Amino acid sequence: MSGLHPKSAEISSGGRLRAPGKLARQLVFLLLCVGTVANGVWLMFDIFSSNGTTPLEATLLFLFSITFTWIVIAFWSGAIGFVLQLLRLDPLSLKHQLPRETQRITELKSRTAIVMPVYNEDTKRILAGFEANLRSVAHTGHLDSFDFYLLSDTQDPKLIEAESSGWQQLIARLGPLASHAFYRRREKNLHRKVGNLADFCQRWGAHYDHMIVLDADSIMTGECVLTLVSAMEANPTAGLIQTVPIPVRQTTLFGRFLQFAAALNSPMLATGLAFWQTDTANYWGHNAIIRIEAFLESCGLPALPGKGAFGGEILSHDFVEAALLRRAGWDVFLLADVEGSYEEVPSNLLDYATRDRRWVQGNIQHLALLNARGIRTLSRVHFLFGAVAYISTLVWLLMLALSTVDALVRATTSNVFFSSGYQLFPDWPIAKTDLIFSMLYMTVALLLLPKLMSLIVGLCYRRHEFGGALRLILSAVAEVIFAILIAPLMMVFHSYFVICVFLGRKVRWDAQSREGRMIPWKQALYRTAFVGCVAIAWGGVTYFYAPVFFWWLTPVLLGLILAAPTVRYSSSITLGRITRRVGIFLCPSETKHIPVLEELNKALTADLSANPINAQTVPELPPEIWRDMPVQSFRQWQPTPKLPPLPKRQGVLAQSRP
């Protein structure tokens, strides 16, 4: 079997994915969120109205309601995930998960393409990841059910040449396994990644039942791949199944902070999301399996009318594709408990912010689709939440600015007790200190309790994966401190990005930097000096006129004033190595034996040039069988009766491309 002896592979139990009581779950989640938001907004209204509500305070109340709602939604998603994980309950079936059942796969009934779209990426990294993923599937003994495609949109001439020669060297290195590896480069990268995947599905999709979409930095174990395929085979109405990618291979202090935070917190949050999203989960663009028939029939993306932020090509296509699949009647699931799905993240704060700049524009664009015809209510919620996640940062910044103005006004008018010349009794100011502290404690609790709950779950079930209980606790405390330190700067970055989007400034979607690098002082100061100076002036004025309010602002001001050294030293590889050596930010990918990651490191250090290049050994692409992919409409749509599943590929209605 492709150079390996056939064998059975042990994977997590498949079976039908069912989420009983969907409406009840969503109603419970809605009531929890609405009740908490109503309580918080009422408390804030009571505080503002004690001395009469000014227009400024009314504006603050409105902005607060937006940000507080977002905090509450994140809190209850995490809290539900905490309860389910603590009780070891599956978020979909609500059945007991312990002990984890496994099944042995001896035969797969379907064929799956594993596709990696790339655009101007580092050649050595993408080929090493491609090889590691292929070999991991080969080790399961089921490679005959899979083909791997490197779908290149690369336009840089030097990278094109590197990809071509690197691919031939990789084929020579793979030996008999190379018959399952294919390379295709488009001359024109029309419609970016969307066009890349659509082109593959239209040309070669008829050969396969499913495709697993990988990013340029994605890594998936063979067992994870088999789990996804098994789940697809057991659920013929499933159009997409998403995993939870966990960051790995980080060396800088900032990268290891992100890696630890995701490894500890993401599974719990994803469990809570899977509980109330049920069969209308979201798609994050990679590390997911998609039914090709469903994708072709329902995910042809149109360009949006108009100009500016809300027009043109759909940038964050993944959310929209999930919504279109649900509109067509296909289920979209999030499997929060599937292990073996990995990715890489930017290694420093500036590259991380640059990546977010692209996501800000793509997510805000989704606001134009809130009234799209036929879209499920929960899909509209995904659109709204994705946009609010970034817009709320601008709202926070506005709140801080307006709160400062309000504090300064109160400080300069606090001794005015008669607002009218004919007033008989003075206006005595009322300070509801108890309500102010209650509101503060509630907000802090909603922000920090999910982190505490993740820590509790980690201590109960996963402490050995994080280096033991003591190291896990110290790492969790360090993560909270570091998150508080960088939060003000990320708030400013995101606020600037949101403003740029609404001003119609487009962003280039280039390849992102993933390897560790130390940010030079010049670059750190250039990107942060202005906000640091503003923070110093902000703090000085506030301290002089409203010293009490100044101390409340201290965490924000400190984060902005220290922005440059934070950016600089958090990108340090040396500090990253020191934290790993002392056991801070240890995570499962560093404490467990994960063969696919070892295979990746081996491929990265291998000398591919030692393999002889023979162009004749490069496998030719399979014959093209053209399939149309109709462009969908958001203005006109009528539901169509669901047809029975098509027979195997031999029965697919397809025609040879002219």
Buried (B, 14 or more C-beta within 10 A) or exposed (E): EBEBEEBEBEBBEBEEBBBEEBEEBBEBBEEBBEEBBEBBBEBBBEBBBEBEBEEBBEBBBEBBBBBBBBBBBBBBBBBBBBBBBBEBBBBBBBEEBEEEEEBEBEEBEBBBBBBBBBBBBBBBBBBBBBBBBBBBBBBBBBBBBBBBBBBBBBBEEEBBEBBBBBBBBBBBBBEEBBBBBBBBBBEEBEBBBBBBBBBBBBBBBBBBBBBBBBBBBBBBBBBBBBBBBBBBBEBEBBBBBBBBBBBBBBBBBBBBBBBBBBBBBBBBBBBBBBBBBBBBBBBBBBBBBBBBBBBBBBBBBEEBEEEEBBEBBBBBBBBBBBBBBBBBBBBBBBBBBBBBBBBBBBBBBBBBBBBBBBBBBBBBBBBBBEEBEBBBEBBBBBBBBBBBBBBBBBBBBBBBEBBBEBBBBBBEEEEEEEEEEEEEEEEEEEEBEEBBEBBEEBBEEBBBBBBBBBBBBBBEEBBEBBBBEEBBBBBBEBBBEBBBBBBBBBBBBBBBBBEBBEEEEEBEBEBBBBBBBBBEEEBBBEBBEEBBEBBEEBBEEBBEBBEEBBEBBEEBBBBBBBBBBBBBBBBBBEBBBEBBEEBBBBBBBBBEEBBBBEBBEEBBEBEBEEBEBEEEBBBEEBEBBBBEBEEBEBEEBEEEEEEEEEEEBEEBEBEEEE
